[in-house]
């Protein structure tokens, strides 16, 4: 069983690569590969996890550019950390809600 989960969200991928972002070169697929491949090459089992996944079994959760955060997602990740897991976030996380509206009060 994998101890590492790699967060994946299709809606986030779509929103992240819209042309209105600060950097037109941002590639969510490339970022996921940059996180996945070094662990894979070292023979670590990695699961792709989604908003409806049970995170309880993971010691580490990699969260690449989670720009769009749907309701309940932050709480789910916080629960993993509260239970002793580690969440590793890359840049550009927590910027907008599920409707691509900026969160008030900072990210």
C-alpha positions as CSV (number, residue, x, y, z in Angstrom):
1,X,0.0,0.0,0.0
2,X,1.3,3.4,-0.9
3,X,2.3,5.8,1.9
4,X,2.4,8.8,-0.5
5,X,-0.6,10.3,-2.2
6,X,-0.4,12.8,-5.1
7,X,-3.4,15.1,-5.3
8,X,-5.1,15.3,-8.7
9,X,-8.2,17.4,-9.6
10,X,-9.4,17.8,-13.2
11,X,-11.3,21.0,-12.5
12,X,-8.1,22.5,-10.9
13,X,-6.0,21.4,-13.9
14,X,-8.4,23.2,-16.3
15,X,-8.6,26.3,-14.2
16,X,-4.9,26.5,-13.6
17,X,-4.1,26.5,-17.3
18,X,-6.5,29.2,-18.4
19,X,-4.7,32.0,-20.2
20,X,-5.5,34.6,-17.5
21,X,-2.9,33.3,-15.0
22,X,0.3,35.1,-14.1
23,X,2.4,32.7,-16.1
24,X,1.4,31.3,-19.5
25,X,4.1,28.6,-19.3
26,X,2.6,26.8,-16.3
27,X,1.9,23.2,-17.0
28,X,0.1,21.2,-14.4
29,X,1.0,17.9,-16.1
30,X,4.7,18.8,-16.0
31,X,4.5,19.8,-12.3
32,X,2.8,16.4,-11.5
33,X,5.6,14.6,-13.4
34,X,8.2,16.6,-11.5
35,X,6.8,15.4,-8.2
36,X,6.0,11.8,-9.3
37,X,9.0,10.7,-11.3
38,X,11.8,11.0,-8.6
39,X,9.7,9.0,-6.1
40,X,8.8,6.4,-8.8
41,X,12.5,6.0,-9.8
42,X,13.3,5.4,-6.1
43,X,10.7,2.6,-6.0
44,X,8.2,4.5,-3.8
45,X,4.6,3.5,-4.3
46,X,2.4,6.6,-5.0
47,X,-1.3,6.8,-5.4
48,X,-3.2,9.5,-7.2
49,X,-5.8,10.8,-4.8
50,X,-8.9,12.9,-5.5
51,X,-11.4,15.0,-3.5
52,X,-13.5,11.8,-2.7
53,X,-10.5,9.7,-1.7
54,X,-9.9,8.5,1.8
55,X,-6.6,10.1,2.9
56,X,-6.3,8.3,6.2
57,X,-3.7,5.7,5.0
58,X,-1.2,8.3,3.6
59,X,1.8,9.6,5.6
60,X,2.6,12.2,2.9
61,X,0.3,14.1,0.6
62,X,1.8,16.0,-2.3
63,X,-0.4,18.9,-3.5
64,X,0.8,20.4,-6.7
65,X,-0.6,23.9,-7.5
66,X,-4.0,23.4,-6.0
67,X,-5.1,26.8,-7.4
68,X,-8.9,26.0,-7.3
69,X,-10.1,24.6,-3.9
70,X,-13.5,23.1,-3.8
71,X,-15.6,23.1,-0.6
72,X,-14.4,20.5,1.9
73,X,-11.0,20.0,0.3
74,X,-9.0,22.2,2.7
75,X,-10.7,20.5,5.7
76,X,-9.9,17.1,4.3
77,X,-6.2,17.9,4.0
78,X,-6.2,19.6,7.4
79,X,-7.6,16.4,8.9
80,X,-4.8,14.4,7.4
81,X,-2.2,16.7,9.0
82,X,-4.1,16.7,12.3
83,X,-3.9,12.9,12.3
84,X,-0.1,13.0,11.9
85,X,0.3,13.1,8.1
86,X,2.4,15.6,6.2
87,X,1.0,17.8,3.4
88,X,3.5,19.3,1.0
89,X,2.2,22.1,-1.1
90,X,3.8,23.7,-4.2
91,X,3.3,27.3,-5.3
92,X,0.0,28.8,-6.3
93,X,-2.3,26.9,-3.9
94,X,-5.5,28.0,-2.4
95,X,-6.1,31.0,-4.6
96,X,-9.7,30.6,-5.8
97,X,-12.9,28.7,-4.9
98,X,-14.7,26.2,-7.2
99,X,-16.1,29.1,-9.3
100,X,-12.7,30.6,-9.9
101,X,-13.4,33.5,-7.5
102,X,-10.5,34.7,-5.3
103,X,-10.8,33.8,-1.6
104,X,-11.2,37.0,0.5
105,X,-8.8,37.4,3.3
106,X,-5.8,35.9,1.7
107,X,-5.0,32.4,0.6
